[in-house]
Amino acid sequence: MERSEIVKKLESDNIDEIISAIDFIVDELLCLSSRSLMILRKNSEFRPFIAERFYRIIHEYKGRLERGYLEHGEEDSDLRFWLSSLLVIYDKNEDFILDIYKHVANNEDDKDLLGLNILIEKKVANVETIIIEKLRRIVFNIKNFDRIAFYLEKLKTLSVDLPDDVSEKMNLYNRHIDFKWQRLSY
């Protein structure tokens, strides 16, 4: 796919075209990265060069993204969250961690699950407090089973005791379920 064709698809109003262009870009990037990493294994002389190049590319594009966010303001906040989540994996920039922390603390959506994983991986302080507050707010029912189980698993990972009020909520839920597989445990 030519560069102009990729740009045309990205600017399209058709979501399928946008997705196919993004898939192509990511596939090409992964393919090229894999080849570079194969070279790393074959020739140790290239390792510092390739590592430095990856680092420079990530930081250069991170700067471009930041300038774009400043120009467009809040309209790109959803996209910014996802890109921040990806960038934080490669960079320990505190602004990205803070964006993710704020989103996780203030939202209950699929992005907060990704965000919690990143915050826990980066050992950010007070993540357990956010999880406990989420468990206090969420309705314990079968519809929310996966989300509740996820939160409980993250608390176990952090070796945090379950507060009495949340434990009581969980016990009440467990008394009213139909099947054993629906049971929550901690």
Secondary structure, DSSP 8 states (H G I E B T S, - for coil): --HHHHHHHHT-S-HHHHHHHHHHHHHHHHHHHHHHHHHHHH-GGGHHHHHHHHHHHHHHHHHHHHHHHHHHGGGGHHHHHHHHHHHHHH---HHHHHHHHHHHHH--SHHHHHHHHHHHHTT-TTHHHHHHHHHHHS--SGGGHHHHHHHHHHHHHTT----HHHHHHHHHHHHT-SSGGG----
